[in-house]
Amino acid sequence: MTRLDPQALVTHLDRLYRVAWALCGSREEAEDLVQETAARVLAKPRRLHGQDELAYLVRALRNTFLLTRRTRSRRPREVATLDQVESAEVRGAGGVNGAAASRIGSPAAALEASELFAAIAALPEDFRHALVAVDVAGLSYKEAAELVGTREATIASRLFRARERVAQALAPEARGEGSARARSLR
Amino acid sequence: MMDDDMTPDEHTHHVDAPEALRALDEVVAPDRLRLAVGEAVADAERVRQRRRSRRPRRFGLALVAGWAVVSVIAFVVLAFLAQSLINPSGRDGTTVPGVRAVAPIALRAATAPAPAARPGGELLVAQAGPIAFPTWTRAGWHTVGARSDTIRGHELQTVFYADAAGRRIGYAIADAQLPVGGGQVVTWRGARLRVLDRGATSVVTWRRDGRTCILAGRGVPAERLLTLASYAA
């Protein structure tokens, strides 16, 4: 039986980060989620049971997300004010968009990514998990079905509706604007 | 309607992934996350290699088997003794994490806003037990956020600072004396500090009032951290 090479975490880090961001809807929470997942995965040797490395890691990330969310839901909720959000996000030179832009090309691209992740995070849970597994993580329908614990046909159906909703959410009329940037998101 | 099976309409009108989803491939993990995960992987591999090198070679298995049982028992007893010496149990019976395991938290993202300064401007309202976090504004660092974590039953308060160049450091205070080994012990401006260099990341740690203080930064010279730590130690 194949063991998971710990280096797989580094190899697939970007993809795991995108999956985490899509699940959480927040860049900061995504970083924490990936680190928490890495700590859990590295705690002991892991066997792949015939799974692909990426599928295994995405499953671990999803399980950690569900576990931490369940734990968090039992705690009193902290509500952040706009000031708090701004001060937490303005880090380093250029703030959140500046930091993101340095990694994905331009401020416009960073904004697009943030909007897109927000649109995905706002999807109903079943749709979100299908879209994240296939379109963000890059798993096959079969792997996604195993991950979510459903049939391939169900994944296809959920994915169809999730994509439709994301496309609607990113449409200029849905966002109340008609800029060229908005049109490019369609 | 939340029917999971595809409708005839869905079969005939396939919706491709929105163009924008392809743009997500350009999103890559931030450097600090890459560093933290890379270090965690390297640590895990070091531990595994150490374990592997301890395994006895297989020759004369029947003869070795008897000795192996004795060795295993001896090893378990020694490991238990070593563990209790190096990693004493915490208040609630949990194992105390080491400074090296805790330090990456000082490089994580903030989850709370920057704490305000107290009247006088030298200290922040944020504190860990009797130790109040400093402002370090005069040294050119301003607070940018904070976070609280619980690691194996121990509280860890962290305040993040940034300088004019956008460099970011984290000052974490744990509510216990965390075990630490290696690195280099130095006396800097009268303060006794330990420096743990980990590639591009510098970590300085010291103890105060029964607590462990950890100052970590990426791309920040250890000397800079030592100077800041000497103010706080």
Boltz contact constraints between the chains, C-beta under 6 A:
constraints:
  - contact:
      token1: [A, 6]
      token2: [B, 41]
      max_distance: 6.0
  - contact:
      token1: [A, 6]
      token2: [B, 44]
      max_distance: 6.0
  - contact:
      token1: [A, 6]
      token2: [B, 45]
      max_distance: 6.0
  - contact:
      token1: [A, 9]
      token2: [B, 37]
      max_distance: 6.0
  - contact:
      token1: [A, 9]
      token2: [B, 41]
      max_distance: 6.0
  - contact:
      token1: [A, 10]
      token2: [B, 38]
      max_distance: 6.0
  - contact:
      token1: [A, 10]
      token2: [B, 41]
      max_distance: 6.0
  - contact:
      token1: [A, 13]
      token2: [B, 29]
      max_distance: 6.0
  - contact:
      token1: [A, 13]
      token2: [B, 37]
      max_distance: 6.0
  - contact:
      token1: [A, 14]
      token2: [B, 28]
      max_distance: 6.0
  - contact:
      token1: [A, 14]
      token2: [B, 29]
      max_distance: 6.0
  - contact:
      token1: [A, 17]
      token2: [B, 29]
      max_distance: 6.0
  - contact:
      token1: [A, 18]
      token2: [B, 24]
      max_distance: 6.0
  - contact:
      token1: [A, 18]
      token2: [B, 27]
      max_distance: 6.0
  - contact:
      token1: [A, 28]
      token2: [B, 109]
      max_distance: 6.0
  - contact:
      token1: [A, 31]
      token2: [B, 33]
      max_distance: 6.0
  - contact:
      token1: [A, 31]
      token2: [B, 109]
      max_distance: 6.0
  - contact:
      token1: [A, 35]
      token2: [B, 36]
      max_distance: 6.0
  - contact:
      token1: [A, 38]
      token2: [B, 37]
      max_distance: 6.0
  - contact:
      token1: [A, 38]
      token2: [B, 40]
      max_distance: 6.0
  - contact:
      token1: [A, 42]
      token2: [B, 40]
      max_distance: 6.0
  - contact:
      token1: [A, 42]
      token2: [B, 44]
      max_distance: 6.0
  - contact:
      token1: [A, 84]
      token2: [B, 113]
      max_distance: 6.0
  - contact:
      token1: [A, 87]
      token2: [B, 113]
      max_distance: 6.0
  - contact:
      token1: [A, 87]
      token2: [B, 114]
      max_distance: 6.0
  - contact:
      token1: [A, 88]
      token2: [B, 110]
      max_distance: 6.0
  - contact:
      token1: [A, 88]
      token2: [B, 113]
      max_distance: 6.0
  - contact:
      token1: [A, 88]
      token2: [B, 145]
      max_distance: 6.0
  - contact:
      token1: [A, 91]
      token2: [B, 144]
      max_distance: 6.0
  - contact:
      token1: [A, 92]
      token2: [B, 166]
      max_distance: 6.0
  - contact:
      token1: [A, 92]
      token2: [B, 168]
      max_distance: 6.0
  - contact:
      token1: [A, 93]
      token2: [B, 166]
      max_distance: 6.0
  - contact:
      token1: [A, 103]
      token2: [B, 28]
      max_distance: 6.0
  - contact:
      token1: [A, 104]
      token2: [B, 26]
      max_distance: 6.0
  - contact:
      token1: [A, 104]
      token2: [B, 27]
      max_distance: 6.0
  - contact:
      token1: [A, 112]
      token2: [B, 23]
      max_distance: 6.0
  - contact:
      token1: [A, 113]
      token2: [B, 27]
      max_distance: 6.0
  - contact:
      token1: [A, 116]
      token2: [B, 20]
      max_distance: 6.0
  - contact:
      token1: [A, 135]
      token2: [B, 17]
      max_distance: 6.0
  - contact:
      token1: [A, 135]
      token2: [B, 21]
      max_distance: 6.0
  - contact:
      token1: [A, 154]
      token2: [B, 4]
      max_distance: 6.0
  - contact:
      token1: [A, 156]
      token2: [B, 6]
      max_distance: 6.0
  - contact:
      token1: [A, 157]
      token2: [B, 4]
      max_distance: 6.0
  - contact:
      token1: [A, 157]
      token2: [B, 5]
      max_distance: 6.0
  - contact:
      token1: [A, 157]
      token2: [B, 6]
      max_distance: 6.0
  - contact:
      token1: [A, 160]
      token2: [B, 10]
      max_distance: 6.0
  - contact:
      token1: [A, 160]
      token2: [B, 15]
      max_distance: 6.0
  - contact:
      token1: [A, 163]
      token2: [B, 15]
      max_distance: 6.0
  - contact:
      token1: [A, 163]
      token2: [B, 17]
      max_distance: 6.0
  - contact:
      token1: [A, 164]
      token2: [B, 15]
      max_distance: 6.0
  - contact:
      token1: [A, 166]
      token2: [B, 18]
      max_distance: 6.0
  - contact:
      token1: [A, 167]
      token2: [B, 18]
      max_distance: 6.0
  - contact:
      token1: [A, 170]
      token2: [B, 20]
      max_distance: 6.0
  - contact:
      token1: [A, 185]
      token2: [B, 20]
      max_distance: 6.0
